[in-house]
Amino acid sequence: MADRRERGVRQLLDGPHPYVPPNLVEEATVCGGQLLRRRRLARRLALAASLLAVALFTVWAVHSQPWQREPATPAPPPGIGW
């Protein structure tokens, strides 16, 4: 199995090499740069959205104070309405 694969790879490497356009490096550089800029923008937008979510949650938590219990309503005085 390994010998068959090795022979196949050697045939590919020893055979005629395909034509490579002369401006391939420039095109790859431009496409790669665009891809990197898009990824960087996506990361920055995700970070900004995360920070905004944390800030909004903090403001909500400080305002509503969900860790405190609501005061209990007192029972009506005995004997009234019965």
C-alpha positions as CSV (number, residue, x, y, z in Angstrom):
1,M,0.0,0.0,0.0
2,A,2.7,2.5,1.0
3,D,4.8,1.5,-2.1
4,R,1.9,2.2,-4.4
5,R,1.4,5.6,-2.9
6,E,5.1,6.4,-3.1
7,R,5.2,5.3,-6.7
8,G,2.2,7.6,-7.5
9,V,3.8,10.6,-5.8
10,R,7.1,10.0,-7.6
11,Q,5.3,9.8,-10.9
12,L,3.6,13.2,-10.2
13,L,6.8,14.8,-9.1
14,D,8.8,13.4,-12.1
15,G,6.2,14.2,-14.7
16,P,5.6,17.5,-16.5
17,H,4.9,20.4,-14.3
18,P,1.8,22.5,-14.9
19,Y,1.9,26.0,-16.2
20,V,2.0,28.7,-13.5
21,P,0.9,32.2,-14.5
22,P,3.5,34.8,-13.9
23,N,1.3,37.1,-11.8
24,L,0.1,34.3,-9.4
25,V,2.1,35.6,-6.5
26,E,0.6,39.1,-6.8
27,E,-3.0,37.8,-7.1
28,A,-2.5,35.5,-4.1
29,T,-1.0,38.4,-2.1
30,V,-4.0,40.6,-2.9
31,C,-6.6,37.9,-2.1
32,G,-4.7,36.9,1.1
33,G,-4.6,40.6,2.2
34,Q,-8.3,41.0,1.6
35,L,-9.1,37.8,3.6
36,L,-6.9,38.9,6.5
37,R,-8.6,42.3,6.5
38,R,-12.1,40.7,6.6
39,R,-11.1,38.4,9.4
40,R,-9.6,41.2,11.4
41,L,-12.8,43.3,10.9
42,A,-15.0,40.3,11.9
43,R,-12.9,39.8,15.1
44,R,-13.1,43.5,16.0
45,L,-16.8,43.5,15.4
46,A,-17.2,40.4,17.6
47,L,-15.1,41.9,20.3
48,A,-17.0,45.2,20.2
49,A,-20.4,43.3,20.4
50,S,-19.1,41.3,23.3
51,L,-17.9,44.4,25.2
52,L,-21.3,46.1,24.5
53,A,-23.1,43.1,25.8
54,V,-21.0,43.1,29.0
55,A,-21.6,46.8,29.5
56,L,-25.3,46.5,29.0
57,F,-25.5,43.6,31.4
58,T,-23.6,45.5,34.0
59,V,-25.9,48.5,33.7
60,W,-29.0,46.3,33.9
61,A,-27.6,44.5,36.9
62,V,-26.7,47.7,38.8
63,H,-30.1,49.2,38.0
64,S,-32.3,46.3,38.8
65,Q,-30.1,44.6,41.5
66,P,-31.4,41.1,40.9
67,W,-29.4,39.8,43.8
68,Q,-31.6,41.5,46.3
69,R,-35.0,40.1,47.3
70,E,-38.1,42.1,47.0
71,P,-39.5,43.2,50.3
72,A,-42.2,40.9,51.6
73,T,-45.7,42.3,51.6
74,P,-47.0,42.4,55.2
75,A,-50.0,40.3,56.0
76,P,-53.3,42.2,56.7
77,P,-54.0,42.9,60.3
78,P,-55.9,40.0,61.9
79,G,-59.7,40.4,62.2
80,I,-60.2,42.8,59.3
81,G,-62.3,41.5,56.5
82,W,-63.0,38.1,58.1
